[in-house]
Amino acid sequence: MSGKLLSVLLLSGLAAPCAAQAFGDDADAGIEIAPAKRVSFFATGHADISSEGRTSSRQGGKVSTYSLDARITAEIPIDDQTDMSVSFAQHSTAYDFSGFNSFGFGRSDPINFGSRSTLSADASHSIDRNWTLFGGASLGSSGEVGAEFGDTLTFGGFFGIMHHIHADLSIGFALAGFTRLEDDATIFPIPTIRWNIDDYWTLTAGGDTSSRNPGIELSHELNDDWDVGLNASIDYKQFRLEDDNSAVPGGVIEDYSIPLMFVATWSPEPRFSISGRVGAVVYREFELRNSSGNTLSDAKIDPTFAFGISGEYRF
């Protein structure tokens, strides 16, 4: 299975230049001065459930998953043209395998619970009003509870450029790469787009969607408080198995899926928002590798019902 993880992309606009002028009488308010940049923080949380799905092979079996994500991010202005963000994220997924024979005899329940911790840093630099450079790097630990920490580490990064064609349309391109557990590192291209189609519709592609995963999203602003949209994204997870795992000691399980979701977001005030999503995991595939990197088995899952909820708070 080829590499299927895209790093989060930081898409930043330009800071308005500061200016000053003498004021006249009280009726002359002068020009508006851009507020000074300052360090800000925001926290996000996500919960997702994928209902029980059957394998598409004759061996049979079912699996359902329950995931939780938490992330805290600091946005740090460096100067008028450069911004940086630093994030720490914690992800957990619980797996419920039932009569799962697609992995072969003795591998019906390879993992019950996987955990992933990630530290990442992203930056963007506005060359001028039309061009922005962006990039980042991350270090993560992904494994079953009890797995050897040193064997769970992966790292990756990306670098790209964004062209601001006009105030409502930006397109870009990046190269990203990351290491994988017991598999070759991979490098791949990432096209990005941010298009405010009109006052109500927005199209986003790349790593800046409401699902927190890379993908494409079309959203519509209903009013000041509500947005709705469609989101198709890529969700890729890999976990190191512990050395005394009964299915594949010290091996790796990969979980790759493509959810297609309807999203509704409520933002009662600028610092807080909550989103609900409902749809289907239209494609899902698992792969098992041993500690030598050899693929032992894989399994494809039929489409399943999925739903989730997310929240964000800025402070």
Order of alpha helices (4+ residues) and beta strands (2+ residues): beta-beta-beta-beta-beta-beta-beta-beta-beta-beta-beta-beta-beta-beta-beta-beta
